[in-house]
Amino acid sequence: MAFVVKPLQSFTAEAQIQDNRKLYLYQIDPLLVEEEDGFNLRYYDDPKVIAHIEAFCESFLDGRYVPPMVVRALDDGRIVVIEGHCRRRGLRMAIARGAWIPLVSVIPFRGNDAERVEVMLRSAQGLKLEPLDIARGYLRLRDMGFSAADIAASQSKTVARVQQMLLLAEADPQVQALVRGKHVSPDAAIEALIAHGDVAAEVLSKKLDAARQEGRFRLTKAAPRKPRPSRKTVEKVFAVVQAATQHLPADLPKQARALQKLPETDRAARMVPVSAELLIGLAQAAKEIERMKARQARKLARLEAVGQAQAVLEMV
């Protein structure tokens, strides 16, 4: 694909289009590129974001290649960045530190407001957005008329995951602060919001205090509990064993005490006669226990499969 570089004066005068053969770049004074208030989802106080901008600054100062920003011209002639907000800030920082950068290449963008948000969410350049920022982006799209299904299709996510993120985007500021501060994982917060609603912040704070007393400083989503035997199964096994013990020899306790005094190797070779009813009852109990273990294994496998699938969905 060929690049065609055009001067600034043609930026708003000509149709900002691209075809299969050419990609138009425009040479612009970097100080003319503005940031539209409230558009970017990035949380600039995040240490990772600060370091990311600093890295761009160093690249500009050292003359290393930095991908062009995507911008658009507003009706009043101002040029605002659509994708590349951290690059723009790093560029401004480099100029403030003495770098001489008279012109910078930018790629024009034309589309509606929803498409601008989609571009920002899908952007593969640089530092990924934090989950809470993505959630705010989903909320912005929904406010523009997008359904959860529309957002899911646009961002290659499931509808269920989009709905979870929308729940986080509308959560109490206290819940969001816990997530933003890395004290609570996004999915732990979502789990609490689903279970406790308006009191999720209070519940999370209490759980976090308890976790800190155990030496853990971040609250994560609870692991699925391992399946336990049902009461019906336990009662069935107990009934079978109880019935079988009625056929125990009367002197069995005395025999058991005598056998316990023998070395293990000798005990293994000794045989104790029991009735057929006792043997059948114990065999039935053992069979029921094996069935129970098989059911538990299948249930645990399903839980692990769901957990793995959820982990994939949570990769944002």
Stockholm file with secondary structure:
# STOCKHOLM 1.0

chainA/1-316         MAFVVKPLQSFTAEAQIQDNRKLYLYQIDPLLVEEEDGFNLRYYDDPKVIAHIEAFCESFLDGRYVPPMVVRALDDGRIVVIEGHCRRRGLRMAIARGAWIPLVSVIPFRGNDAERVEVMLRSAQGLKLEPLDIARGYLRLRDMGFSAADIAASQSKTVARVQQMLLLAEADPQVQALVRGKHVSPDAAIEALIAHGDVAAEVLSKKLDAARQEGRFRLTKAAPRKPRPSRKTVEKVFAVVQAATQHLPADLPKQARALQKLPETDRAARMVPVSAELLIGLAQAAKEIERMKARQARKLARLEAVGQAQAVLEMV
#=GR chainA/1-316 SS CEEEEECGGGTTTSCCCCCSSEEEEEEECGGGEECCTTTCCCCTTSHHHHHHHHHHHHHHHHTCCCCCEEEEECTTSCEEEEECHHHHHHHHHHHHTTCCCCCEEEEECCCCHHHHHHHHHHCCSSSCCCHHHHHHHHHHHHHTTCCHHHHHHHHTCCHHHHHHHHHHHTSCHHHHHHHHTTSBCHHHHHHHHHHHGGGHHHHHHHHHHHHHHTTCCSBCCCCCCCCCCCHHHHHHHHHHHHHHHTTSCTTHHHHHHHHHTSCHHHHHHCCCCCCHHHHHHHHHHHHHHHHHHHHHHHHHHHHHHHHHHHHHHTCC
#=GC SS_cons         CEEEEECGGGTTTSCCCCCSSEEEEEEECGGGEECCTTTCCCCTTSHHHHHHHHHHHHHHHHTCCCCCEEEEECTTSCEEEEECHHHHHHHHHHHHTTCCCCCEEEEECCCCHHHHHHHHHHCCSSSCCCHHHHHHHHHHHHHTTCCHHHHHHHHTCCHHHHHHHHHHHTSCHHHHHHHHTTSBCHHHHHHHHHHHGGGHHHHHHHHHHHHHHTTCCSBCCCCCCCCCCCHHHHHHHHHHHHHHHTTSCTTHHHHHHHHHTSCHHHHHHCCCCCCHHHHHHHHHHHHHHHHHHHHHHHHHHHHHHHHHHHHHHTCC
//
